[in-house]
Amino acid sequence: MKSKKNIKLPLTGIEKANLRKNKIKIANILDFATDELEVLLNATNERAKEIYALAEFQTVPSVGIKFAEDLVFLGYYSLKELKHKDGAKLTDEYEHKKGYWIDPCVEDQFRLVVYFANTKDATKTWWDFTEERKKFRAENGYPKRRPQKA
C-alpha cells in the first residue's frame, strides 16, 4: 500500500519519541503491521490498531484525520472492513451513535470510503458522491430512528 506523505496522527509524546528512536516517519507507518507498531511504539494492541487505521483511512483521497477518527469511532480499523458496506447506512449508524444530525457532506465521505475500499480508485473525492447522496435521500429519506437534534 502506498503511504500518504501528509498523514496526521494524534500521537502522544512518548509515541512520537519512540518513532524517532526507531527512525520511523509518520508517512511510513503503513509499512508496518499492527503487531510491529505495538512493539515499536510500546503501545497496546488496540492503540497500534487505531494508529494504523487512522493512517490507512487517510490514504483515501480527500479524507483527513477527523473523518478517519469518525470511522474508528464507529469501530472500523481497516478499509477491508468497509468493503461491501453502504455509505447511507454508515451515515445512519453514525448519526444514531452521535445522537444528532451530521452535515450531509459527511455522508458523501462515507460513500467515498466504501467506494475506495471496493475499487482502490483514487480519482474520486467525497464531492463526487454528492449527487448520488441527494438522489438517494430524495427517494428514501432518513430512518425513523434518526436523532431529532440537528
ABEGO torsion letter per residue (X at the ends): XBBBAABBBBBBAAAAAAAAAAGBBAAAAAABBAAAAAAAAGBBAAAAAAAAAAAAAAABBGBBAAAAAAAAAAGBABAAAABGBBAAAAAAAAAAAAGBBBBAAAAAAAAAAAAAAAAGBAABBAAAAAAAAAAAAAAAEBBAABBABX
